[in-house]
Amino acid sequence: MKIINIIYLIILVVFSSCEDYLEKVPNYSAYAEGYFDSEKAAQESRIGLYAKMWLRGHDSNDRPIYNRYLTDNRYTLDATTDQLYAQYDWGASKSIYQGIITPETGGLVSGFYKEAFSVIAAANDHIANVGAMSDDLFENMTKEAYLADARFLKAFYYFYLTELYGGVPLYKEKIANNDLDAYEIAKSSKAEIVEYILSELDIAINSLPEKSYDGFITKGAAQALKAKILLQNGQWQLAANAAEEVIKSGQFSLDPDYFNLFIKKGQANSNEIIFASEFQYPDVAHSLTRTLVHSSGGTPRQEFVDQYLMSDGLAVGVSSLESADYQNRDPRFYLSIYPENHDWYDAIGKLVKYEPTQTGWYIKKYFDRDITDDNSIHVGGSSEQSIIHLRYADVLLMYAEAKYELGQFDQTVYDQTIKLIRNRVGMANVNVDTMQDTDKFNLIKYERNIELAFEGHRRFDLLRWGELGETIVTLTDPLGVAIVWKDHFTLWPFTNSELNLNPNLVQNLGYN
């Protein structure tokens, strides 16, 4: 994964030509008229899109406004489920799972909406500017190749919007400044948006390169996202086909080291990463390690810890292996979490101290032991590992689930997917041909829960399976706070400020 060049290009563009975006109708205001007259301009505009994933713009005092909920704060979505407990309510994730969801909740509820449309508007701006350029200006890549990243990012963010809010306004093209008529539109249905973003991905796929990930969107990334969207919307055969295209491409493979996949040194040459947000300390950095490890921003729930099987693949109490003190668990247990009384040392042998946890557990995933207290972790915004959005293990599990829904999940499919994932960590395998359908599905659900823990996928998985509400009501709050669930909580509300800005936007049911 060759990302160093794109990192420095992002730094260059962010601090030179891509500033002062309006949140809803941004334009490349720093670009002078006539700027888009060379391929270099198209490349800089393309790089600016990646920067928009984590930097929305600057406020009136020139302080950065970050887009973080789909970068270093991906885990906060898992804190609205049975995986993590957010003891400081960062992103309002604690409020969300407790059932305190209103148009004024803020955090994730308002943040995802703003972030998504910030990037979508920039993508439309890029398509308008670069799309208007003459074809004969392009030598290194085709014009459509420069537009493919924008089409992908529109699909990526609209996918999150449709899962979190349902129908939303669909902006297919750039909106000129002060054009309120173009902005103030009613929301399109989720089905209409899904159809649109799938068509955008198909256009992108036709012009993207078929190669391993190097910091830019590839054909495999677009196909993987297409599979995820199709799976989430119950289009099983098409989802299986899209996932299979990624598998058959041969461009991606499981990383041999599960733990190193989530720290900087293990990511540089990993063929498992399909799409990620890139960082390079100190110029482009984030605070994930400090937030999760030192501040205990998200701590594993006991309900999640109890999901881990024994290393022979059997449940605790069924397996003959010794289970006291969490011995002999699925090897991913020891690579992802550790108990409160566990001593942890950094690269220079210094004992790392943490804030107390209210669940008794800490996240081990993402914690780079080569980083010391003195040089990084306690300093805000100091982590630099890539934040992974799509990886090959996810594609294998999507393929397995789609094949199950088609009634085709047999031992051959298992061996092509879950067996490879379990073999990586030394977890026992099973013979699925002897299993009932319900047990097959539970196996797939288990693998997604454990393999993709704390990566921001759990809420959408539970939504797809129709299990979000019934899962939330089984949780126990560590502080004894009552948990409330109402069916309309599956979708989040639009903020009152957004409704005031767009009078044609109708609030989601249950929030009026």
Secondary structure, 3 states (H helix, E strand, C coil): CCCHHHHHHHHHHHCCCCCCCCCCCCCCCCCCCCCCCCHHHHHHHHHHHHHHCCEEEECCCCCEEECCCCCCCCHHHHCCCCCEECCCCHHHHHHHHHCCCCCCCCCHHHHHHHHHHHHHHHHHHHHHHHHCCCHHHCCCCCHHHHHHHHHHHHHHHHHHHHHHHCCCCCCCCCCCCCCHHHHCCCCCCHHHHHHHHHHHHHHHHCCCCCCCCCCCCCHHHHHHHHHHHHHHCCCHHHHHHHHHHHHHHCCCCCCCCCCHHHCHHHHCCCCCEEEEECCECCCECECHHHHHHHCCCCEECHHHHCCCCECCCCCCCCCCCCCHHHCCECCHHHHHEEECCCCCECCCCCECCCCCCCCCEEECCCCCCCCCHHHHHCCCCCECCCEEEEEHHHHHHHHHHHHHHCCCCCHHHHHHCHHHHHHHHCCCCCCHHHCCHHHHHHHHHHHHHHHCCCCCCHHHHHHHCCCHHHHHCCCCCCCCCCCCCCHHHHCCCCCHHHHHHCCCCCCCCCCC
